[in-house]
Amino acid sequence: MTQTHSDYRLSQLDQLEAESIHIFREVAAEFEKPVLMFSGGKDSIVMMRLAEKAFYPAKIPFPVLQVDTGYDFPEVLATRDNWVDRLGVKLIVASVEQAIKDGIVVDDGKTSRNRLQIGTLLNAIEENGFTAAFGGGRRDEEKARAKERVYSHRDEFGQWDPKNQRPELWSLYNGRLHEGEHMRIFPISNWTELDIWDYIGREGIEIPSIYFSHQRRVFQRDGMLLSESEHNPLRDGEVAEERTVRFRTVGDLTLTGCVESTASTIPEIIEEVAVARVTERGATRGDDRFSEAAMEDRKKEGYF
Amino acid sequence: MAGTNMDLLRFATAGSVDDGKSTLIGRLLLDSKSIFEDQLEAVEATSEAKGYDYTDLALLTDGLRSEREQGITIDVAYRYFATPNRKFIIADTPGHVQYTRNMVTGASTADLGLVLVDARQGLTEQSRRHAVILSLLRVPHLVLAVNKMDLVDFDQTIYENIYREFTQFATKLNVPDLEVIPISALQGDNVVTRSENMPWYSGPTLMHHLEHVHVASDRDLIDARFPVQYVVRPKSDEFHDYRGYAGQVAGGVLKPGDEVVVLPSGMTSKISKIDLFDKEIPEAFPPMSVTVHLEDDVDVSRGDMIARVKNAPVPSQDIDAMICWMTTSPLQPRQKLAIKHTTRTGRALVKDIQYRLDVNTLHRDQATNELGVNEIGRVTLRTTVPLLCDPYSKNRTTGSFILIDEATGVTVGAGMING
């Protein structure tokens, strides 16, 4: 835990925590209707923890929003529910399935659920009138994210314009909006994957079991190990087999790969991440592989 | 745990287009093993597709489609790497025309500024400008990296001339700590490992300096400043009477028992306790985010500031400040803008533009009556609410503000309070 020191130094993790808490409080104070995007993955869990600390002993003063692809890992949804119950926050689920039924997004059988999240999310933001949406994006994840501000302005179409971002000076964030616009807020921009794991270890907080090593029936596709599932039918030549794996990121299970690993405790995961030679997205996220600027293109459309 | 007790250093890089900045950042990332194989492979593939016969490390940092297409850096990007003792956040600021605004942005949070010069060119107008901006923004540590030493046969005289010229120039600025390091970013000389080609240089390598420069003492630990960000009132059964003032300590050390004044009301009280999440702590200092409790039930809200009774900032509606103007339509007298200072917001009227500072020569142009994009000048403002000000030279948090165009909502100016 945090200690004060005779030389008044804060460790980098304490500095990152202080900065993120500052951002949470700033948004809660200045925006009419914030929401926290909460997938149940490790980054959004760290965000929940930071929000919990920012307003303690009061409850988190905004609801959380999960965009349910319909293809989410059950272990992740279970963790999501535990967190929401423990903190007593309101959970709003925006379902991709429902959005397809309502004609908000179109499932042409080719577009991934990940992409269909964009329209589903934007619709949920508009319907609920959210003016700020916290996201767990980190700048170390991806080159387009490295360019994004902590307060990321979105127009009335939810679009990000990387060429026209507001300068961000000191810790003076500018939350001005016009009607229909909203802000995406990234309180953990300056955290790295390793920081996230260090923090989870330090705080001793609950994360989905699939981050730890376990036995799973998987098959290989495009160089990734994907989970066997009814949503992900095997194609010709693909064979599922049991392996010892864990996940580095969690998302739509048709696109999120796992890695072979025996790391079954947080210290073991930290050790593994510290020497990893491939980024978490490079290793396990099919959605970033479509083109060199896949993330940037999705973000411009309104992806978080 | 791996990084829990690490230290953090934020630094901003500056340099013109061809001085090898991207190569240097690529080198620091590569040699600290912060580049992952998939990222490197992507860069190699793109370099090859573009017909280069080398791997263009700049592609690692130019992350946007349009940057890659045009081969230029558009905006500040943030990069991360770590060594066993320290984590680094690089604000990578582009060196082209939109220069000043981006550098001000990157430098506003930096502990250290890294200016690159090409050893063949020596000091240019741009290198001086970089140094001026870093000193205006009170970046406490400055490193001048004399790059491309390999292209001047690692000549000691060339390095020494640049060293002498720069230290002389720096005496006109406020540069408390300066290090001048001869390097070759391309070949790696003095970046992470000591160069065998420059036995005459006995100073630290760049990485060694970045790892060891002492930054904790740069914070103001004397003048207690606590801008109230948010009032925590749970109104639950368990915490029925809880009323805490949440915020991030901007200066000094706060302790329970301290006699404090709440500004601008001027009410006095004592700190009864300080909470960090669910624990009471004996003291709080910058940049901790904490919750402060007072003994008396005084009226405190967001935008107020808690300070020591005998050492408080001066509330003022007349602000004298250096402004960096960041948008294409110029700043003019009589203009009205929104202002944000700590957690306080209001409106500001531009009373007078006293002068424009030529960041190349430090000349003060007093004939001017406006500030254009990327220009810096001294301005007086009248604000609707009193700001609880310190001079920027004393405290970078309570001495800074931003100006916002009320019609577009865009941040158009960065201000540093004089005094």
Chai-1 contact restraints between the chains, C-beta under 6 A:
chainA,res_idxA,chainB,res_idxB,connection_type,confidence,min_distance_angstrom,max_distance_angstrom,comment,restraint_id
A,T2,B,L276,contact,1.0,0.0,6.0,A-B,restraint_1
A,T4,B,E283,contact,1.0,0.0,6.0,A-B,restraint_2
A,Y8,B,L221,contact,1.0,0.0,6.0,A-B,restraint_3
A,Y8,B,F285,contact,1.0,0.0,6.0,A-B,restraint_4
A,R9,B,A216,contact,1.0,0.0,6.0,A-B,restraint_5
A,S11,B,T4,contact,1.0,0.0,6.0,A-B,restraint_6
A,S11,B,N5,contact,1.0,0.0,6.0,A-B,restraint_7
A,Q12,B,M6,contact,1.0,0.0,6.0,A-B,restraint_8
A,Q12,B,L8,contact,1.0,0.0,6.0,A-B,restraint_9
A,Q12,B,K87,contact,1.0,0.0,6.0,A-B,restraint_10
A,L13,B,T4,contact,1.0,0.0,6.0,A-B,restraint_11
A,Q15,B,L8,contact,1.0,0.0,6.0,A-B,restraint_12
A,A18,B,P287,contact,1.0,0.0,6.0,A-B,restraint_13
A,A18,B,M288,contact,1.0,0.0,6.0,A-B,restraint_14
A,A18,B,S289,contact,1.0,0.0,6.0,A-B,restraint_15
A,I21,B,S289,contact,1.0,0.0,6.0,A-B,restraint_16
A,H22,B,Q248,contact,1.0,0.0,6.0,A-B,restraint_17
A,H22,B,S289,contact,1.0,0.0,6.0,A-B,restraint_18
A,R25,B,Q229,contact,1.0,0.0,6.0,A-B,restraint_19
A,R25,B,Y230,contact,1.0,0.0,6.0,A-B,restraint_20
A,R25,B,A246,contact,1.0,0.0,6.0,A-B,restraint_21
A,A29,B,Y230,contact,1.0,0.0,6.0,A-B,restraint_22
A,A29,B,R302,contact,1.0,0.0,6.0,A-B,restraint_23
A,K53,B,F277,contact,1.0,0.0,6.0,A-B,restraint_24
A,Y56,B,F277,contact,1.0,0.0,6.0,A-B,restraint_25
A,P57,B,P234,contact,1.0,0.0,6.0,A-B,restraint_26
A,P57,B,F239,contact,1.0,0.0,6.0,A-B,restraint_27
A,A58,B,V232,contact,1.0,0.0,6.0,A-B,restraint_28
A,A58,B,P234,contact,1.0,0.0,6.0,A-B,restraint_29
A,R139,B,Y78,contact,1.0,0.0,6.0,A-B,restraint_30
A,D140,B,Y80,contact,1.0,0.0,6.0,A-B,restraint_31
A,K143,B,G63,contact,1.0,0.0,6.0,A-B,restraint_32
A,A144,B,G63,contact,1.0,0.0,6.0,A-B,restraint_33
A,A146,B,G63,contact,1.0,0.0,6.0,A-B,restraint_34
A,A146,B,A77,contact,1.0,0.0,6.0,A-B,restraint_35
A,A146,B,Y78,contact,1.0,0.0,6.0,A-B,restraint_36
A,K147,B,G63,contact,1.0,0.0,6.0,A-B,restraint_37
A,K147,B,L64,contact,1.0,0.0,6.0,A-B,restraint_38
A,K147,B,D75,contact,1.0,0.0,6.0,A-B,restraint_39
A,K147,B,A77,contact,1.0,0.0,6.0,A-B,restraint_40
A,P162,B,L64,contact,1.0,0.0,6.0,A-B,restraint_41
A,R166,B,V410,contact,1.0,0.0,6.0,A-B,restraint_42
A,R166,B,T411,contact,1.0,0.0,6.0,A-B,restraint_43
A,P167,B,T105,contact,1.0,0.0,6.0,A-B,restraint_44
A,P167,B,M326,contact,1.0,0.0,6.0,A-B,restraint_45
A,P167,B,T411,contact,1.0,0.0,6.0,A-B,restraint_46
A,L169,B,T105,contact,1.0,0.0,6.0,A-B,restraint_47
A,L169,B,S108,contact,1.0,0.0,6.0,A-B,restraint_48
A,L169,B,I402,contact,1.0,0.0,6.0,A-B,restraint_49
A,L169,B,A414,contact,1.0,0.0,6.0,A-B,restraint_50
A,W170,B,S108,contact,1.0,0.0,6.0,A-B,restraint_51
A,W170,B,S400,contact,1.0,0.0,6.0,A-B,restraint_52
A,L172,B,K340,contact,1.0,0.0,6.0,A-B,restraint_53
A,L172,B,I402,contact,1.0,0.0,6.0,A-B,restraint_54
A,N174,B,I404,contact,1.0,0.0,6.0,A-B,restraint_55
A,N174,B,T411,contact,1.0,0.0,6.0,A-B,restraint_56
A,R176,B,I404,contact,1.0,0.0,6.0,A-B,restraint_57
A,R176,B,G409,contact,1.0,0.0,6.0,A-B,restraint_58
A,N190,B,I89,contact,1.0,0.0,6.0,A-B,restraint_59
A,T192,B,Y80,contact,1.0,0.0,6.0,A-B,restraint_60
A,D198,B,M1,contact,1.0,0.0,6.0,A-B,restraint_61
A,D198,B,A2,contact,1.0,0.0,6.0,A-B,restraint_62
A,D198,B,G3,contact,1.0,0.0,6.0,A-B,restraint_63
A,D198,B,T4,contact,1.0,0.0,6.0,A-B,restraint_64
A,G201,B,M1,contact,1.0,0.0,6.0,A-B,restraint_65
A,R202,B,M1,contact,1.0,0.0,6.0,A-B,restraint_66
A,R202,B,T4,contact,1.0,0.0,6.0,A-B,restraint_67
A,I270,B,A2,contact,1.0,0.0,6.0,A-B,restraint_68
A,A274,B,A2,contact,1.0,0.0,6.0,A-B,restraint_69
A,R277,B,F36,contact,1.0,0.0,6.0,A-B,restraint_70
A,R277,B,E37,contact,1.0,0.0,6.0,A-B,restraint_71
A,V278,B,F36,contact,1.0,0.0,6.0,A-B,restraint_72
A,V278,B,E37,contact,1.0,0.0,6.0,A-B,restraint_73
A,V278,B,D38,contact,1.0,0.0,6.0,A-B,restraint_74
A,T279,B,F36,contact,1.0,0.0,6.0,A-B,restraint_75
A,T279,B,D38,contact,1.0,0.0,6.0,A-B,restraint_76
A,G282,B,D38,contact,1.0,0.0,6.0,A-B,restraint_77
A,A293,B,R65,contact,1.0,0.0,6.0,A-B,restraint_78
A,E296,B,R65,contact,1.0,0.0,6.0,A-B,restraint_79
